[in-house]
Structures are given as C-alpha cells and as structure tokens.
C-alpha cells in the first residue's frame, strides 16, 4: 500500500491519511514530550512554517516506546505541544514505531536506510523521514540531526523543487 494511503488517526481521534493532509511533501517524526530532544519541537515548527506555502508539512507521531517519555493522553500531548512550542503542524495519535505492534506506516519507513546505509528500527525519539509528493521516502535522519541541519533543509528544498 502506498504511504499516502495508509490509514492514520489524528491526535483528535479522526481518521485520515497523508493524502488528506495539507502539503505534498512531509517530514514524519516520532515525537515525545519528556525527552532531552523535545526542544526540537520548536525547530520542527519553524521548518513547517518556513516551507508550508511551498507544499510541505511536518507530521508528528507521539510515541512512548523510548524511556516512557510520552506518557500523556492525546489531550495532554496537544496542550503541551501548542502551549509550550506553538505547534501547528499535524499531530497523529500515539503509536508504536518498533516491535510487534509497529504502526504500518513505520513498518514501511523503517525499511529506509539512513545516509550510512543502516535501515531497521527507529533508534529514539525525533527520528525523521522525508517523504516526497509521490509518497516515496527519500531520506532518513537519525534523532541527533536537528530540523535546521543544512543536510535536512537541503533535502527538503530538493523535494519541493522536483
């Protein structure tokens, strides 16, 4: 099944797909509210705002699989993201990104290698996958790569210019 057609659920509990979301290219990120990398939310929002008018959107997927760092309810996650970091990009319901209950979207994403050629399980919170307008995963960025990293922004620019 193409990535754009995989069923998703918004943080508000509404069914959706990537095809239903605004934009034609996406940076898919597993997020957490109580992680040392949580300040990346601010830079993700800046990236989202910078490229939104060109057809780009960040899409957040809360995940509690790494150190229990996303324990909140959907309402708590939404409140935290909007009040602490001003998040306006789409947020999906909490999911598993690894293991037997891995969400189908992440089953597809995890097969994508990073720049060093390593595919497989998501390493930690804030791992990023860049998806182009045709639904192909074109890049994988590990958690330590910040959303304003020149390599990441260059990849976004390339996807939006294709």
PyMOL CGO cylinders between C-alpha atoms (Angstrom):
from pymol import cmd
from pymol.cgo import CYLINDER

trace = [
    CYLINDER, 0.00, 0.00, 0.00, 1.38, 3.46, -0.88, 0.3, 1, 1, 1, 1, 1, 1,
    CYLINDER, 1.38, 3.46, -0.88, 2.40, 5.57, 2.13, 0.3, 1, 1, 1, 1, 1, 1,
    CYLINDER, 2.40, 5.57, 2.13, -0.18, 8.22, 1.21, 0.3, 1, 1, 1, 1, 1, 1,
    CYLINDER, -0.18, 8.22, 1.21, -2.99, 5.65, 1.63, 0.3, 1, 1, 1, 1, 1, 1,
    CYLINDER, -2.99, 5.65, 1.63, -2.03, 4.07, 4.97, 0.3, 1, 1, 1, 1, 1, 1,
    CYLINDER, -2.03, 4.07, 4.97, -4.81, 4.77, 7.50, 0.3, 1, 1, 1, 1, 1, 1,
    CYLINDER, -4.81, 4.77, 7.50, -3.82, 7.18, 10.25, 0.3, 1, 1, 1, 1, 1, 1,
    CYLINDER, -3.82, 7.18, 10.25, -5.63, 8.71, 13.20, 0.3, 1, 1, 1, 1, 1, 1,
    CYLINDER, -5.63, 8.71, 13.20, -5.20, 12.34, 14.24, 0.3, 1, 1, 1, 1, 1, 1,
    CYLINDER, -5.20, 12.34, 14.24, -4.46, 13.29, 17.81, 0.3, 1, 1, 1, 1, 1, 1,
    CYLINDER, -4.46, 13.29, 17.81, -8.13, 14.33, 18.00, 0.3, 1, 1, 1, 1, 1, 1,
    CYLINDER, -8.13, 14.33, 18.00, -9.17, 10.77, 17.07, 0.3, 1, 1, 1, 1, 1, 1,
    CYLINDER, -9.17, 10.77, 17.07, -10.24, 11.46, 13.48, 0.3, 1, 1, 1, 1, 1, 1,
    CYLINDER, -10.24, 11.46, 13.48, -9.34, 9.04, 10.67, 0.3, 1, 1, 1, 1, 1, 1,
    CYLINDER, -9.34, 9.04, 10.67, -7.03, 10.44, 7.99, 0.3, 1, 1, 1, 1, 1, 1,
    CYLINDER, -7.03, 10.44, 7.99, -4.16, 9.60, 5.63, 0.3, 1, 1, 1, 1, 1, 1,
    CYLINDER, -4.16, 9.60, 5.63, -1.12, 11.52, 4.46, 0.3, 1, 1, 1, 1, 1, 1,
    CYLINDER, -1.12, 11.52, 4.46, -3.04, 12.19, 1.25, 0.3, 1, 1, 1, 1, 1, 1,
    CYLINDER, -3.04, 12.19, 1.25, -5.69, 14.01, 3.31, 0.3, 1, 1, 1, 1, 1, 1,
    CYLINDER, -5.69, 14.01, 3.31, -3.17, 16.31, 4.99, 0.3, 1, 1, 1, 1, 1, 1,
    CYLINDER, -3.17, 16.31, 4.99, -2.10, 19.66, 3.61, 0.3, 1, 1, 1, 1, 1, 1,
    CYLINDER, -2.10, 19.66, 3.61, 1.07, 19.58, 1.59, 0.3, 1, 1, 1, 1, 1, 1,
    CYLINDER, 1.07, 19.58, 1.59, 2.71, 17.32, -0.93, 0.3, 1, 1, 1, 1, 1, 1,
    CYLINDER, 2.71, 17.32, -0.93, 5.91, 16.52, 0.94, 0.3, 1, 1, 1, 1, 1, 1,
    CYLINDER, 5.91, 16.52, 0.94, 6.23, 15.54, 4.59, 0.3, 1, 1, 1, 1, 1, 1,
    CYLINDER, 6.23, 15.54, 4.59, 8.77, 15.20, 7.33, 0.3, 1, 1, 1, 1, 1, 1,
    CYLINDER, 8.77, 15.20, 7.33, 7.44, 12.40, 9.52, 0.3, 1, 1, 1, 1, 1, 1,
    CYLINDER, 7.44, 12.40, 9.52, 8.80, 12.49, 13.07, 0.3, 1, 1, 1, 1, 1, 1,
    CYLINDER, 8.80, 12.49, 13.07, 8.19, 10.31, 16.12, 0.3, 1, 1, 1, 1, 1, 1,
    CYLINDER, 8.19, 10.31, 16.12, 7.95, 12.78, 18.99, 0.3, 1, 1, 1, 1, 1, 1,
    CYLINDER, 7.95, 12.78, 18.99, 7.92, 12.79, 22.78, 0.3, 1, 1, 1, 1, 1, 1,
    CYLINDER, 7.92, 12.79, 22.78, 7.17, 15.46, 25.39, 0.3, 1, 1, 1, 1, 1, 1,
    CYLINDER, 7.17, 15.46, 25.39, 9.63, 14.43, 28.10, 0.3, 1, 1, 1, 1, 1, 1,
    CYLINDER, 9.63, 14.43, 28.10, 12.82, 13.79, 26.14, 0.3, 1, 1, 1, 1, 1, 1,
    CYLINDER, 12.82, 13.79, 26.14, 16.11, 15.63, 26.02, 0.3, 1, 1, 1, 1, 1, 1,
    CYLINDER, 16.11, 15.63, 26.02, 15.38, 16.17, 22.32, 0.3, 1, 1, 1, 1, 1, 1,
    CYLINDER, 15.38, 16.17, 22.32, 11.91, 17.65, 22.95, 0.3, 1, 1, 1, 1, 1, 1,
    CYLINDER, 11.91, 17.65, 22.95, 13.15, 21.20, 22.17, 0.3, 1, 1, 1, 1, 1, 1,
    CYLINDER, 13.15, 21.20, 22.17, 13.33, 20.01, 18.54, 0.3, 1, 1, 1, 1, 1, 1,
    CYLINDER, 13.33, 20.01, 18.54, 9.57, 20.72, 18.50, 0.3, 1, 1, 1, 1, 1, 1,
    CYLINDER, 9.57, 20.72, 18.50, 10.38, 24.43, 18.23, 0.3, 1, 1, 1, 1, 1, 1,
    CYLINDER, 10.38, 24.43, 18.23, 12.69, 23.91, 15.24, 0.3, 1, 1, 1, 1, 1, 1,
    CYLINDER, 12.69, 23.91, 15.24, 10.24, 21.47, 13.63, 0.3, 1, 1, 1, 1, 1, 1,
    CYLINDER, 10.24, 21.47, 13.63, 7.56, 24.17, 13.86, 0.3, 1, 1, 1, 1, 1, 1,
    CYLINDER, 7.56, 24.17, 13.86, 9.94, 26.71, 12.31, 0.3, 1, 1, 1, 1, 1, 1,
    CYLINDER, 9.94, 26.71, 12.31, 10.69, 24.29, 9.46, 0.3, 1, 1, 1, 1, 1, 1,
    CYLINDER, 10.69, 24.29, 9.46, 6.97, 23.65, 8.97, 0.3, 1, 1, 1, 1, 1, 1,
    CYLINDER, 6.97, 23.65, 8.97, 6.19, 27.38, 8.83, 0.3, 1, 1, 1, 1, 1, 1,
    CYLINDER, 6.19, 27.38, 8.83, 9.16, 28.11, 6.54, 0.3, 1, 1, 1, 1, 1, 1,
    CYLINDER, 9.16, 28.11, 6.54, 8.04, 25.67, 3.83, 0.3, 1, 1, 1, 1, 1, 1,
    CYLINDER, 8.04, 25.67, 3.83, 4.27, 25.32, 4.33, 0.3, 1, 1, 1, 1, 1, 1,
    CYLINDER, 4.27, 25.32, 4.33, 3.42, 27.70, 1.49, 0.3, 1, 1, 1, 1, 1, 1,
    CYLINDER, 3.42, 27.70, 1.49, 5.52, 25.51, -0.84, 0.3, 1, 1, 1, 1, 1, 1,
    CYLINDER, 5.52, 25.51, -0.84, 3.55, 22.34, -0.07, 0.3, 1, 1, 1, 1, 1, 1,
    CYLINDER, 3.55, 22.34, -0.07, 5.50, 20.98, 2.91, 0.3, 1, 1, 1, 1, 1, 1,
    CYLINDER, 5.50, 20.98, 2.91, 4.31, 19.75, 6.28, 0.3, 1, 1, 1, 1, 1, 1,
    CYLINDER, 4.31, 19.75, 6.28, 5.88, 18.25, 9.36, 0.3, 1, 1, 1, 1, 1, 1,
    CYLINDER, 5.88, 18.25, 9.36, 3.74, 15.40, 10.76, 0.3, 1, 1, 1, 1, 1, 1,
    CYLINDER, 3.74, 15.40, 10.76, 4.26, 14.35, 14.38, 0.3, 1, 1, 1, 1, 1, 1,
    CYLINDER, 4.26, 14.35, 14.38, 3.65, 10.86, 15.75, 0.3, 1, 1, 1, 1, 1, 1,
    CYLINDER, 3.65, 10.86, 15.75, 3.82, 10.69, 19.56, 0.3, 1, 1, 1, 1, 1, 1,
    CYLINDER, 3.82, 10.69, 19.56, 5.49, 7.50, 20.77, 0.3, 1, 1, 1, 1, 1, 1,
    CYLINDER, 5.49, 7.50, 20.77, 6.03, 6.21, 24.31, 0.3, 1, 1, 1, 1, 1, 1,
    CYLINDER, 6.03, 6.21, 24.31, 8.46, 3.40, 23.41, 0.3, 1, 1, 1, 1, 1, 1,
    CYLINDER, 8.46, 3.40, 23.41, 11.68, 5.16, 24.40, 0.3, 1, 1, 1, 1, 1, 1,
    CYLINDER, 11.68, 5.16, 24.40, 12.08, 5.50, 28.15, 0.3, 1, 1, 1, 1, 1, 1,
    CYLINDER, 12.08, 5.50, 28.15, 8.36, 6.18, 28.66, 0.3, 1, 1, 1, 1, 1, 1,
    CYLINDER, 8.36, 6.18, 28.66, 8.96, 9.76, 27.50, 0.3, 1, 1, 1, 1, 1, 1,
    CYLINDER, 8.96, 9.76, 27.50, 5.49, 10.29, 26.01, 0.3, 1, 1, 1, 1, 1, 1,
    CYLINDER, 5.49, 10.29, 26.01, 3.15, 9.14, 28.81, 0.3, 1, 1, 1, 1, 1, 1,
    CYLINDER, 3.15, 9.14, 28.81, 0.38, 11.71, 28.27, 0.3, 1, 1, 1, 1, 1, 1,
    CYLINDER, 0.38, 11.71, 28.27, -3.11, 11.41, 26.88, 0.3, 1, 1, 1, 1, 1, 1,
    CYLINDER, -3.11, 11.41, 26.88, -3.97, 12.88, 23.49, 0.3, 1, 1, 1, 1, 1, 1,
    CYLINDER, -3.97, 12.88, 23.49, -5.35, 15.98, 25.22, 0.3, 1, 1, 1, 1, 1, 1,
    CYLINDER, -5.35, 15.98, 25.22, -2.22, 16.39, 27.36, 0.3, 1, 1, 1, 1, 1, 1,
    CYLINDER, -2.22, 16.39, 27.36, 0.04, 15.99, 24.33, 0.3, 1, 1, 1, 1, 1, 1,
    CYLINDER, 0.04, 15.99, 24.33, -1.95, 18.55, 22.32, 0.3, 1, 1, 1, 1, 1, 1,
    CYLINDER, -1.95, 18.55, 22.32, -1.92, 21.06, 25.17, 0.3, 1, 1, 1, 1, 1, 1,
    CYLINDER, -1.92, 21.06, 25.17, 1.80, 20.60, 25.77, 0.3, 1, 1, 1, 1, 1, 1,
    CYLINDER, 1.80, 20.60, 25.77, 2.70, 20.98, 22.09, 0.3, 1, 1, 1, 1, 1, 1,
    CYLINDER, 2.70, 20.98, 22.09, 0.54, 24.00, 21.43, 0.3, 1, 1, 1, 1, 1, 1,
    CYLINDER, 0.54, 24.00, 21.43, 1.26, 25.93, 24.63, 0.3, 1, 1, 1, 1, 1, 1,
    CYLINDER, 1.26, 25.93, 24.63, 4.96, 25.08, 25.07, 0.3, 1, 1, 1, 1, 1, 1,
    CYLINDER, 4.96, 25.08, 25.07, 6.13, 25.09, 21.45, 0.3, 1, 1, 1, 1, 1, 1,
    CYLINDER, 6.13, 25.09, 21.45, 3.30, 26.66, 19.43, 0.3, 1, 1, 1, 1, 1, 1,
    CYLINDER, 3.30, 26.66, 19.43, 2.97, 23.54, 17.29, 0.3, 1, 1, 1, 1, 1, 1,
    CYLINDER, 2.97, 23.54, 17.29, 0.60, 23.99, 14.35, 0.3, 1, 1, 1, 1, 1, 1,
    CYLINDER, 0.60, 23.99, 14.35, 1.72, 21.05, 12.20, 0.3, 1, 1, 1, 1, 1, 1,
    CYLINDER, 1.72, 21.05, 12.20, -0.49, 17.93, 12.14, 0.3, 1, 1, 1, 1, 1, 1,
    CYLINDER, -0.49, 17.93, 12.14, -0.15, 15.60, 15.10, 0.3, 1, 1, 1, 1, 1, 1,
    CYLINDER, -0.15, 15.60, 15.10, -1.30, 12.00, 14.91, 0.3, 1, 1, 1, 1, 1, 1,
    CYLINDER, -1.30, 12.00, 14.91, -2.38, 9.64, 17.67, 0.3, 1, 1, 1, 1, 1, 1,
    CYLINDER, -2.38, 9.64, 17.67, 0.22, 7.91, 19.84, 0.3, 1, 1, 1, 1, 1, 1,
    CYLINDER, 0.22, 7.91, 19.84, 1.68, 4.85, 18.09, 0.3, 1, 1, 1, 1, 1, 1,
    CYLINDER, 1.68, 4.85, 18.09, 4.42, 2.23, 18.32, 0.3, 1, 1, 1, 1, 1, 1,
    CYLINDER, 4.42, 2.23, 18.32, 7.26, 2.72, 15.85, 0.3, 1, 1, 1, 1, 1, 1,
    CYLINDER, 7.26, 2.72, 15.85, 9.10, -0.54, 16.67, 0.3, 1, 1, 1, 1, 1, 1,
    CYLINDER, 9.10, -0.54, 16.67, 8.19, -4.08, 17.70, 0.3, 1, 1, 1, 1, 1, 1,
    CYLINDER, 8.19, -4.08, 17.70, 5.22, -6.37, 17.12, 0.3, 1, 1, 1, 1, 1, 1,
    CYLINDER, 5.22, -6.37, 17.12, 2.70, -3.51, 17.33, 0.3, 1, 1, 1, 1, 1, 1,
    CYLINDER, 2.70, -3.51, 17.33, 4.64, -1.21, 14.99, 0.3, 1, 1, 1, 1, 1, 1,
    CYLINDER, 4.64, -1.21, 14.99, 2.25, 1.01, 13.04, 0.3, 1, 1, 1, 1, 1, 1,
    CYLINDER, 2.25, 1.01, 13.04, 2.03, 0.03, 9.33, 0.3, 1, 1, 1, 1, 1, 1,
    CYLINDER, 2.03, 0.03, 9.33, 3.41, 3.44, 8.32, 0.3, 1, 1, 1, 1, 1, 1,
    CYLINDER, 3.41, 3.44, 8.32, 6.51, 2.83, 10.40, 0.3, 1, 1, 1, 1, 1, 1,
    CYLINDER, 6.51, 2.83, 10.40, 6.84, -0.69, 9.05, 0.3, 1, 1, 1, 1, 1, 1,
    CYLINDER, 6.84, -0.69, 9.05, 7.38, 0.96, 5.67, 0.3, 1, 1, 1, 1, 1, 1,
    CYLINDER, 7.38, 0.96, 5.67, 9.51, 3.84, 6.96, 0.3, 1, 1, 1, 1, 1, 1,
    CYLINDER, 9.51, 3.84, 6.96, 11.87, 1.58, 8.95, 0.3, 1, 1, 1, 1, 1, 1,
    CYLINDER, 11.87, 1.58, 8.95, 12.93, -0.18, 5.73, 0.3, 1, 1, 1, 1, 1, 1,
    CYLINDER, 12.93, -0.18, 5.73, 14.55, 3.07, 4.56, 0.3, 1, 1, 1, 1, 1, 1,
    CYLINDER, 14.55, 3.07, 4.56, 18.29, 3.32, 5.19, 0.3, 1, 1, 1, 1, 1, 1,
    CYLINDER, 18.29, 3.32, 5.19, 19.92, 6.40, 6.67, 0.3, 1, 1, 1, 1, 1, 1,
    CYLINDER, 19.92, 6.40, 6.67, 22.89, 8.14, 4.99, 0.3, 1, 1, 1, 1, 1, 1,
    CYLINDER, 22.89, 8.14, 4.99, 25.20, 5.41, 6.31, 0.3, 1, 1, 1, 1, 1, 1,
    CYLINDER, 25.20, 5.41, 6.31, 23.07, 2.66, 4.78, 0.3, 1, 1, 1, 1, 1, 1,
    CYLINDER, 23.07, 2.66, 4.78, 21.52, 1.44, 8.05, 0.3, 1, 1, 1, 1, 1, 1,
    CYLINDER, 21.52, 1.44, 8.05, 17.82, 0.61, 7.98, 0.3, 1, 1, 1, 1, 1, 1,
    CYLINDER, 17.82, 0.61, 7.98, 15.67, -1.06, 10.63, 0.3, 1, 1, 1, 1, 1, 1,
    CYLINDER, 15.67, -1.06, 10.63, 14.24, 0.01, 13.94, 0.3, 1, 1, 1, 1, 1, 1,
    CYLINDER, 14.24, 0.01, 13.94, 13.84, 3.64, 14.90, 0.3, 1, 1, 1, 1, 1, 1,
    CYLINDER, 13.84, 3.64, 14.90, 16.69, 4.48, 17.30, 0.3, 1, 1, 1, 1, 1, 1,
    CYLINDER, 16.69, 4.48, 17.30, 14.98, 7.01, 19.59, 0.3, 1, 1, 1, 1, 1, 1,
    CYLINDER, 14.98, 7.01, 19.59, 12.54, 9.91, 19.73, 0.3, 1, 1, 1, 1, 1, 1,
    CYLINDER, 12.54, 9.91, 19.73, 12.72, 12.51, 16.95, 0.3, 1, 1, 1, 1, 1, 1,
    CYLINDER, 12.72, 12.51, 16.95, 13.89, 10.27, 14.13, 0.3, 1, 1, 1, 1, 1, 1,
    CYLINDER, 13.89, 10.27, 14.13, 12.87, 11.92, 10.85, 0.3, 1, 1, 1, 1, 1, 1,
    CYLINDER, 12.87, 11.92, 10.85, 11.73, 10.58, 7.47, 0.3, 1, 1, 1, 1, 1, 1,
    CYLINDER, 11.73, 10.58, 7.47, 11.34, 12.84, 4.43, 0.3, 1, 1, 1, 1, 1, 1,
    CYLINDER, 11.34, 12.84, 4.43, 8.55, 11.74, 2.07, 0.3, 1, 1, 1, 1, 1, 1,
    CYLINDER, 8.55, 11.74, 2.07, 8.16, 13.26, -1.39, 0.3, 1, 1, 1, 1, 1, 1,
    CYLINDER, 8.16, 13.26, -1.39, 4.97, 14.12, -3.27, 0.3, 1, 1, 1, 1, 1, 1,
    CYLINDER, 4.97, 14.12, -3.27, 4.74, 10.63, -4.78, 0.3, 1, 1, 1, 1, 1, 1,
    CYLINDER, 4.74, 10.63, -4.78, 4.85, 9.00, -1.35, 0.3, 1, 1, 1, 1, 1, 1,
    CYLINDER, 4.85, 9.00, -1.35, 8.45, 7.79, -1.60, 0.3, 1, 1, 1, 1, 1, 1,
    CYLINDER, 8.45, 7.79, -1.60, 10.74, 8.03, 1.41, 0.3, 1, 1, 1, 1, 1, 1,
    CYLINDER, 10.74, 8.03, 1.41, 13.72, 9.97, 0.10, 0.3, 1, 1, 1, 1, 1, 1,
    CYLINDER, 13.72, 9.97, 0.10, 15.77, 10.47, 3.28, 0.3, 1, 1, 1, 1, 1, 1,
    CYLINDER, 15.77, 10.47, 3.28, 16.09, 9.26, 6.85, 0.3, 1, 1, 1, 1, 1, 1,
    CYLINDER, 16.09, 9.26, 6.85, 17.61, 11.42, 9.56, 0.3, 1, 1, 1, 1, 1, 1,
    CYLINDER, 17.61, 11.42, 9.56, 18.54, 9.99, 12.94, 0.3, 1, 1, 1, 1, 1, 1,
    CYLINDER, 18.54, 9.99, 12.94, 17.38, 11.68, 16.18, 0.3, 1, 1, 1, 1, 1, 1,
    CYLINDER, 17.38, 11.68, 16.18, 20.54, 13.77, 16.66, 0.3, 1, 1, 1, 1, 1, 1,
    CYLINDER, 20.54, 13.77, 16.66, 20.01, 15.52, 13.32, 0.3, 1, 1, 1, 1, 1, 1,
    CYLINDER, 20.01, 15.52, 13.32, 18.21, 18.74, 14.13, 0.3, 1, 1, 1, 1, 1, 1,
    CYLINDER, 18.21, 18.74, 14.13, 15.43, 20.02, 11.86, 0.3, 1, 1, 1, 1, 1, 1,
    CYLINDER, 15.43, 20.02, 11.86, 17.58, 23.01, 10.86, 0.3, 1, 1, 1, 1, 1, 1,
    CYLINDER, 17.58, 23.01, 10.86, 20.58, 20.87, 9.88, 0.3, 1, 1, 1, 1, 1, 1,
    CYLINDER, 20.58, 20.87, 9.88, 21.79, 22.02, 6.43, 0.3, 1, 1, 1, 1, 1, 1,
    CYLINDER, 21.79, 22.02, 6.43, 21.63, 18.46, 5.05, 0.3, 1, 1, 1, 1, 1, 1,
    CYLINDER, 21.63, 18.46, 5.05, 18.00, 18.12, 6.12, 0.3, 1, 1, 1, 1, 1, 1,
    CYLINDER, 18.00, 18.12, 6.12, 16.92, 21.53, 4.83, 0.3, 1, 1, 1, 1, 1, 1,
    CYLINDER, 16.92, 21.53, 4.83, 18.73, 20.88, 1.52, 0.3, 1, 1, 1, 1, 1, 1,
    CYLINDER, 18.73, 20.88, 1.52, 16.80, 17.61, 1.18, 0.3, 1, 1, 1, 1, 1, 1,
    CYLINDER, 16.80, 17.61, 1.18, 13.51, 19.45, 1.83, 0.3, 1, 1, 1, 1, 1, 1,
    CYLINDER, 13.51, 19.45, 1.83, 14.43, 22.08, -0.75, 0.3, 1, 1, 1, 1, 1, 1,
    CYLINDER, 14.43, 22.08, -0.75, 15.23, 19.39, -3.31, 0.3, 1, 1, 1, 1, 1, 1,
    CYLINDER, 15.23, 19.39, -3.31, 11.94, 17.57, -2.75, 0.3, 1, 1, 1, 1, 1, 1,
    CYLINDER, 11.94, 17.57, -2.75, 9.98, 20.80, -3.10, 0.3, 1, 1, 1, 1, 1, 1,
    CYLINDER, 9.98, 20.80, -3.10, 11.79, 21.80, -6.30, 0.3, 1, 1, 1, 1, 1, 1,
    CYLINDER, 11.79, 21.80, -6.30, 11.23, 18.42, -8.03, 0.3, 1, 1, 1, 1, 1, 1,
]
cmd.load_cgo(trace, "trace")
